[in-house]
Amino acid sequence: MHEISIAGAIIDAVLDAAKKNNAKKVNEIFLEIGELTALNPEQLKFIFETISKGTAADGARYDIQVIKPLIKCKKCQYNGPIEFFEKLHFFLPVIKCPSCGDIDVDIVAGRECCVTKIKIS
Ligand SMILES: [Zn+2]
């Protein structure tokens, strides 16, 4: 599943950072997840808790901030949030300019999937 490989990479990066800082324990992990990644924060949290068992990140708190998508339209210069026109079985947004309907847009935000900060002790 999509979430498991991403969660694994995130936990690896967190544990690596904790190790470099001689941390015994990771207390809290702050993440930014863009809505366009189609990642489910609740599911991610569950996977984190499962795969971090027995590591320095065991029992850490997760602070997940969901980033709303923002686009810039190349045609009409619209700059702002998008609307989702279609949702299939899972989250699969169709990205169009809400102003002129064009699909030639730059995604400014919404694809983030990163750790912004960790608290260690
Ligand atoms: Zn437009």
Boltz pocket constraint, residues with backbone or C-beta under 6 A from the ligand:
constraints:
  - pocket:
      binder: B
      contacts: [[A, 73], [A, 74], [A, 75], [A, 76], [A, 77], [A, 78], [A, 97], [A, 98], [A, 99], [A, 100], [A, 101], [A, 102]]
      max_distance: 6.0
